[in-house]
Structure formats: structure tokens, C-alpha cells
Amino acid sequence: MTMLSARIERLPFSSFHRRLLLIGGLGYSFDAMDAAVIAFVLPVLRTAWDLSSVQIGVLASANFIGFFFGALVAGSLGDLIGRRKVMMSALAVYCVASLFSGLVDDWTSFLGLRIVAGFGTGAESVIIAPYLSEFVARRYRGAFTGALAGFFSFGFVAAAVLGYLIVPAHPDGWRIVIFITATPVVMLLWWRRALPESPRWLESQGRVAEAQAIMDKVEAGFAQRGQALPALDPADVAAPPPSSRRGGLWQNYATLLSRKLLRTTSMTWLMWLSITFSYYSFFTWIPSLLVQNGMTITRSFGYSLVMYMAQVPGYFSAAWLNDRIGRQATIVSYMLLGGVAALGLAFTHSDSQIMVAGVLLSFFMNGTYAGVYAYTPEVFPTQVRATGAGLASAIGRIGGITAPILVGFIYPKLGFGGVFGMTTAVLLLGSAAVMVMGVPTRGRSLEDIAATELS
């Protein structure tokens, strides 16, 4: 551990961290609103634009096509030019594209703009957790990053409320909810201007003076509040600052695929692919599946709202467990229990059974994400942390792209049983990968985890 990382590790949880949590978390909320509201828009567009099941599936995948490329680009650029620049640029791209998507009148233009909006949300989502986790001490990093991911749940619930109240009530309700999800981002962009760059990233690039200046300012805030910081442990500051490392894009990829990191990289790919595939096979299609199963649009939206609300305790219960039982155990437990819920949904025969199984599946799959977002940045060294997280998230979005399309093909032939039987199998695969290939991170500094991985 270097002097700078030791200074970060001694910081108690404070208003500085709460501000980071709120600013970063609101970004996740708006990202989630944008992705989730499409599930409530699609049943209306299906009728308005006379779309087939395959076209609906393609539109449902549009965000994730953009998300794939956004996550890939943002992760790479985050390690090359800095976390903060990428985060701000990505948010602006999303805002503009999302607003314009609410103005079009044909499905091809809507598809193109949703891909661009997905690029922005993908880039923004993938950079926040690696960026903010680098400000946080090991003793509460799991809970912090899990709670950060928990803000996704607020966005999904808000989207469900908007979809339930506005979409069926007005001929242009779908346009209204898209505008509502995009416009608050302007305020968030303004608020984020004051965020500093990550000191750990600056140090890894040889910009030690800038990193120290940021830490001086952070520590000065504690002094102004009359809060004394604990003394530095000499054992924690024995390591010298890392040498300047300005590796290029391909060098970063080569590091991730090197013998020392290949196991970790592969584990994160399988983890993200399984949870993202399962998640979006459920949440993107559930309102439409309920309608096709005989419910009215209004009733299906009401059921979906209750299922979306189960996300909130799912995320925050897992965030609490991250620092109690560890990220690995949290992810594996919630994936396995999510698989059980998906299997239950495959064999439902009544609306009430669909509700119970759907609520449980929502709870456990979202809880899995609280572990995944905390775990992924931890297992990669600082120099390639954003690239590793971005690449894993991008691989996961392949699941987000293919899941809605596969559901569009599978549901007419195999019904609920086929869709959610497939979901169960994928969740079991992901939990096995994390259990067998993962590394423990609870109670360890980011530098300690990196040293073990690279040894």
C-alpha cells in the first residue's frame, strides 16, 4: 500500500462519501429509468406502429447494443484519459439522444436513437463504480458500492410508476415518460462538475502531485468539521508510489488476458453475461408477456410495478451482506435463489403465482447486481480497473442484446416455461463461475487484491 492509498484507507465514512454516493447513484437511477421505461413503451408502440414480435425484440435490444459499445469504449478511455472526463461526456450523449428519441414517428429512427442513448448510459454506468470505489476504504467499500448500485432500483421503480400512470392515460404518454427520464440529467451534469479525478488513477499515471492535492483537499474538509483522522500505520505506507504507467489500449487488453489475470477476467465475463442475460430476459419482456398472457395493459403494468418495487430491498439487503459475508458469497447466494424463483415462474398457473414468483426473482436478481457492481472493480489492478470492468460489462450486454430477441422467438413456441427455464440454467452457470473462479476481496485494500492477482 502506498502513502496515498493509506490516506484513503484511513478516511471514515463521512459527508464527503455520502455526496459521492448521491451524485453517482443518481446517475444510476437515470440510467435505469431510461432502460426500464422502454418495457412500458413497447406494448404501446407495438400497436401504434404495427410491429411484429421480432421487431419488438430488436427495439428492446437497442439500448443494449449501444450499451455494449459504450461500456467497451468507456472502460478503455477511463484508464487512458481518466474516469471523470468519460463520465461527464457519456451523460451528455445519453441526454441528447434520449430526448430526440421521444420525437420520432417510425421504429427505425427510434431504434437508431435508442442505440445512441444506450451508448451514453453504457459508458456512464460502467465508469461510476470503478471511479467512486477508488475513494472508499476497504472496511465499508462493499456496502458503499452495493448501495451505489442500489440506486438502479429507484430508477426502475420510478419508470414503472411513470409507465403505470402516464403511458396508458395519454396517446403520447410514451413520449412524455421519455422526456421525463432525460431532462433531469442536465441538472446532474451541472452538479457533477465539482467532482475530482480519482487520486488512485492519477497516482497510477505518475501524476502524484495532483493526487496528493486532491487528498489534501479531502482531508481539509475533515479538519474543518473538527473531525480528527487516525494516524497512518507505518506498515501501510512502506510501498513507494507506483511508477508512471501510460499503457495503450491494446496493452491494457493484453494485461487482462495475460496468464495472471485471465482467470479473473474470464470469471467476470461469465458473471456479467449470466446475470445480464437473465435480468433482461425478465424485465424487458414482463409487461408484454403479461399482456400476451391475457392481462390488460393497465393490469400488467400494475403487476410489473410491484415486481419492480421488490428491487429496492433486493439491492440494499445484498449491499449490507457484501461486507458481512463477502461479495462472492452474496453473488452466488442471490444467483442460486434467483434461479429457484425463475424455475417457479416457469411453472406458474395463475396471476397470483406469477406475482409471487416475479417478486422473488426481482429481489434476488437485483441483489446479485449489488454484489456484482461491488466485486468487479475490486478484482482488477488500478491501471486496468476501468478497462476490466468495462469489458466485463460489455460482454454482459451481449446477454442484454440477445435475451429480448431470444424471448421473442421462444415465448410463442414454449411459453413461460421455456423462457424462465432458460433463465434458471443461465443463473446456475453464472453462480458456478463465481464460486469456482472468483477471489476473496472482503476486508482487503485494492492494492492488496491487485498484488495477490499479479503475484
ChimeraX attribute file (.defattr): number of C-alpha atoms within 10 A of each C-alpha:
attribute: neighborCount
match mode: 1-to-1
recipient: residues
	/A:1	20
	/A:2	18
	/A:3	18
	/A:4	19
	/A:5	23
	/A:6	20
	/A:7	22
	/A:8	20
	/A:9	22
	/A:10	17
	/A:11	19
	/A:12	18
	/A:13	14
	/A:14	11
	/A:15	11
	/A:16	15
	/A:17	16
	/A:18	12
	/A:19	12
	/A:20	20
	/A:21	20
	/A:22	14
	/A:23	18
	/A:24	24
	/A:25	24
	/A:26	21
	/A:27	25
	/A:28	27
	/A:29	24
	/A:30	30
	/A:31	27
	/A:32	23
	/A:33	26
	/A:34	28
	/A:35	25
	/A:36	24
	/A:37	25
	/A:38	24
	/A:39	25
	/A:40	29
	/A:41	21
	/A:42	21
	/A:43	22
	/A:44	20
	/A:45	18
	/A:46	16
	/A:47	10
	/A:48	12
	/A:49	11
	/A:50	12
	/A:51	17
	/A:52	12
	/A:53	17
	/A:54	15
	/A:55	17
	/A:56	23
	/A:57	23
	/A:58	19
	/A:59	27
	/A:60	30
	/A:61	29
	/A:62	26
	/A:63	28
	/A:64	31
	/A:65	24
	/A:66	26
	/A:67	32
	/A:68	28
	/A:69	24
	/A:70	27
	/A:71	33
	/A:72	25
	/A:73	21
	/A:74	33
	/A:75	32
	/A:76	27
	/A:77	21
	/A:78	26
	/A:79	27
	/A:80	21
	/A:81	15
	/A:82	21
	/A:83	26
	/A:84	20
	/A:85	13
	/A:86	23
	/A:87	25
	/A:88	18
	/A:89	15
	/A:90	22
	/A:91	25
	/A:92	18
	/A:93	18
	/A:94	27
	/A:95	24
	/A:96	18
	/A:97	21
	/A:98	25
	/A:99	21
	/A:100	18
	/A:101	22
	/A:102	19
	/A:103	14
	/A:104	14
	/A:105	12
	/A:106	11
	/A:107	18
	/A:108	12
	/A:109	14
	/A:110	19
	/A:111	20
	/A:112	17
	/A:113	24
	/A:114	31
	/A:115	27
	/A:116	26
	/A:117	34
	/A:118	31
	/A:119	30
	/A:120	32
	/A:121	33
	/A:122	32
	/A:123	34
	/A:124	31
	/A:125	31
	/A:126	32
	/A:127	30
	/A:128	26
	/A:129	26
	/A:130	29
	/A:131	25
	/A:132	22
	/A:133	23
	/A:134	23
	/A:135	21
	/A:136	24
	/A:137	23
	/A:138	22
	/A:139	17
	/A:140	18
	/A:141	28
	/A:142	31
	/A:143	24
	/A:144	28
	/A:145	27
	/A:146	31
	/A:147	25
	/A:148	30
	/A:149	30
	/A:150	28
	/A:151	26
	/A:152	28
	/A:153	25
	/A:154	21
	/A:155	27
	/A:156	28
	/A:157	25
	/A:158	22
	/A:159	29
	/A:160	26
	/A:161	22
	/A:162	24
	/A:163	27
	/A:164	21
	/A:165	16
	/A:166	18
	/A:167	24
	/A:168	19
	/A:169	12
	/A:170	11
	/A:171	12
	/A:172	13
	/A:173	18
	/A:174	24
	/A:175	19
	/A:176	18
	/A:177	24
	/A:178	23
	/A:179	19
	/A:180	16
	/A:181	24
	/A:182	22
	/A:183	15
	/A:184	13
	/A:185	20
	/A:186	13
	/A:187	9
	/A:188	18
	/A:189	18
	/A:190	10
	/A:191	11
	/A:192	16
	/A:193	10
	/A:194	8
	/A:195	11
	/A:196	13
	/A:197	18
	/A:198	21
	/A:199	24
	/A:200	23
	/A:201	25
	/A:202	23
	/A:203	24
	/A:204	21
	/A:205	22
	/A:206	16
	/A:207	15
	/A:208	20
	/A:209	12
	/A:210	15
	/A:211	21
	/A:212	18
	/A:213	12
	/A:214	17
	/A:215	20
	/A:216	12
	/A:217	11
	/A:218	15
	/A:219	18
	/A:220	13
	/A:221	15
	/A:222	17
	/A:223	12
	/A:224	9
	/A:225	8
	/A:226	9
	/A:227	13
	/A:228	12
	/A:229	13
	/A:230	10
	/A:231	8
	/A:232	13
	/A:233	12
	/A:234	10
	/A:235	10
	/A:236	15
	/A:237	16
	/A:238	12
	/A:239	11
	/A:240	10
	/A:241	16
	/A:242	13
	/A:243	12
	/A:244	14
	/A:245	12
	/A:246	15
	/A:247	15
	/A:248	13
	/A:249	16
	/A:250	10
	/A:251	12
	/A:252	21
	/A:253	16
	/A:254	13
	/A:255	18
	/A:256	23
	/A:257	16
	/A:258	13
	/A:259	11
	/A:260	14
	/A:261	20
	/A:262	14
	/A:263	16
	/A:264	21
	/A:265	24
	/A:266	17
	/A:267	23
	/A:268	29
	/A:269	21
	/A:270	21
	/A:271	31
	/A:272	27
	/A:273	25
	/A:274	28
	/A:275	30
	/A:276	25
	/A:277	23
	/A:278	29
	/A:279	23
	/A:280	26
	/A:281	26
	/A:282	23
	/A:283	20
	/A:284	24
	/A:285	23
	/A:286	20
	/A:287	27
	/A:288	24
	/A:289	19
	/A:290	20
	/A:291	16
	/A:292	15
	/A:293	13
	/A:294	9
	/A:295	16
	/A:296	14
	/A:297	19
	/A:298	17
	/A:299	14
	/A:300	22
	/A:301	27
	/A:302	18
	/A:303	22
	/A:304	25
	/A:305	22
	/A:306	18
	/A:307	25
	/A:308	26
	/A:309	20
	/A:310	21
	/A:311	27
	/A:312	21
	/A:313	17
	/A:314	25
	/A:315	28
	/A:316	23
	/A:317	21
	/A:318	31
	/A:319	31
	/A:320	20
	/A:321	20
	/A:322	30
	/A:323	22
	/A:324	15
	/A:325	12
	/A:326	20
	/A:327	32
	/A:328	23
	/A:329	18
	/A:330	24
	/A:331	28
	/A:332	22
	/A:333	18
	/A:334	25
	/A:335	32
	/A:336	21
	/A:337	20
	/A:338	30
	/A:339	27
	/A:340	21
	/A:341	24
	/A:342	29
	/A:343	23
	/A:344	21
	/A:345	25
	/A:346	21
	/A:347	16
	/A:348	16
	/A:349	10
	/A:350	8
	/A:351	13
	/A:352	11
	/A:353	14
	/A:354	19
	/A:355	17
	/A:356	17
	/A:357	22
	/A:358	25
	/A:359	23
	/A:360	22
	/A:361	30
	/A:362	28
	/A:363	27
	/A:364	28
	/A:365	28
	/A:366	30
	/A:367	32
	/A:368	31
	/A:369	28
	/A:370	35
	/A:371	31
	/A:372	24
	/A:373	28
	/A:374	26
	/A:375	29
	/A:376	26
	/A:377	28
	/A:378	29
	/A:379	25
	/A:380	26
	/A:381	22
	/A:382	24
	/A:383	24
	/A:384	25
	/A:385	27
	/A:386	33
	/A:387	30
	/A:388	33
	/A:389	31
	/A:390	31
	/A:391	27
	/A:392	26
	/A:393	30
	/A:394	30
	/A:395	23
	/A:396	25
	/A:397	29
	/A:398	20
	/A:399	23
	/A:400	30
	/A:401	26
	/A:402	20
	/A:403	26
	/A:404	28
	/A:405	21
	/A:406	15
	/A:407	27
	/A:408	23
	/A:409	16
	/A:410	16
	/A:411	17
	/A:412	13
	/A:413	11
	/A:414	12
	/A:415	15
	/A:416	24
	/A:417	18
	/A:418	17
	/A:419	26
	/A:420	24
	/A:421	19
	/A:422	20
	/A:423	27
	/A:424	24
	/A:425	15
	/A:426	21
	/A:427	28
	/A:428	19
	/A:429	17
	/A:430	23
	/A:431	24
	/A:432	17
	/A:433	18
	/A:434	23
	/A:435	15
	/A:436	10
	/A:437	14
	/A:438	20
	/A:439	19
	/A:440	14
	/A:441	21
	/A:442	21
	/A:443	17
	/A:444	15
	/A:445	21
	/A:446	25
	/A:447	19
	/A:448	13
	/A:449	19
	/A:450	19
	/A:451	13
	/A:452	11
	/A:453	16
	/A:454	12
	/A:455	6
